[in-house]
Structure formats: C-alpha cells, structure tokens
Amino acid sequence: MKFFVDTADITELRSLVETGLVDGVTTNPTLIAHARRQFEEVLTEICAIVSGPVSAEVTAIDLEGMLAEGRHLAKISSNVVIKVPLTVEGLKACHILAQEGTPVNVTLCFSAAQALLAAKAGAAYISPFIGRLDDVGELGMTLIHQIVEIYDNYPDFKTEILAASIRSPLHVVEAAQAGADVATIPPKIFRQLYNHPLTDKGVASFLSDWQKTGQTIGRD
Ligand code: G3P
C-alpha cells in the first residue's frame, strides 16, 4: 500500500518525508486555506520535496474552467496530479485531461456507482471519502470493499483506489485489509501509526538493562 500525506503544511511534510515512508501528497482547497499561503507557491515547494504524485485540486466547477486550471497546474511540475470533483463536469474534465496524458484524481466519491464512472473516465485515482461517510452514519469502509470488488472484475481499469478522509489508524489498517492501493493520511494520524506506548516502554526497559551490563556495541 502506498502512503500519501494529506497536507499543505510544509513543515509537517518535511518531517514525515524523513521517515522514508511517504509516497505522495494530496491537497485540497481547505488544506490550502489552512496553510494561509499562495497555492502555486506551496504546490511548487511540495513537488520539490516529494518526487511521487502530488494532487492539486481545481476550484472551477465548469468544464472549461476545470480544464484551464488543470492544464495550468499540471505545468508546475511533472508529478502534479489534477484533482477534480466527481460531478458530470469533473468526469468530462477527467476524460479530456487523461487523454492529454495528465493523471487525474477524481475526488469527493461517496458511492460505488461514482467510482465506476471515474474508472471509465480514465481517472488515475479515485478518492472515496471514508470519514465523511462515517460522519453521516454510513460505513465508509464498505465503499472501499465495493470499489475493490468492482475494479478487480475489470483488469482494464487502471484507476487506483485512494482511501481519503482518513480519521484514525484503524481506517488505514482496514483500507489496507480491503485492498485499497493508497491511503492519504493526515500528519497527526500518520504519527499515530508508528507510535505505541508499549514500544516506548519496551525501548526504555531494554536500554536500562543494557546500561547495567556496561557494554557498548562497536565502540571498543
Ligand atoms: O483527502 C480528503 C480529505 O482531506 C478530506 O478529509 O477529514 O476533511 O473529511 P476530511
């Protein structure tokens, strides 16, 4: 499973990239607003930090606007992936941009039918929003299972399933169990994945016992 970081915070991103576990980045207009920085400037910086795919979302809602914004953003770096909403106009934009060779991430997916349409439109990624489905009393993970099952039936679909709106480490684990190709993870949840109090306790107790031996490794 690939790990993308869902952030426009450069400091957080740099720190996570140091782990060697980051395969890409996703952003959206809300994350850009939280960063309080100029979109294209942040996007350029992110693309210099991460060599993998970096999703940048259009804000136009009409086809011509989406195409103009998408083509503009795609010129910023060769690893930019254009993010469009799962609307009729978004699917048309996806089809055209994909035919031009620009990878597209179709976002705001809340149903298996929508995911089927995105694959047919040539999306490089489909982004089902797990957390937001959980928020309205539906099981977000069920959607991941449905999409995995559908895409597995059609090997000619090249669309990768990118589990989004992840709110907990359990979401990441369950998305991996379901067979999602990618999880895009907020920095806070990313750190929760590798932190465990029993690991910290174990390291402290091994260190304490080791110090009692008076030995060193490779320093004599
Ligand atoms: O990748 C989409 C994600 O940023 C949305 O997350 O928590 O706003 O539903 P959330």
Residues whose N, C-alpha, C, O or C-beta is under 5 A from the ligand:
A	BS01	G3P	D6 G131 R132 A164 S165 T184
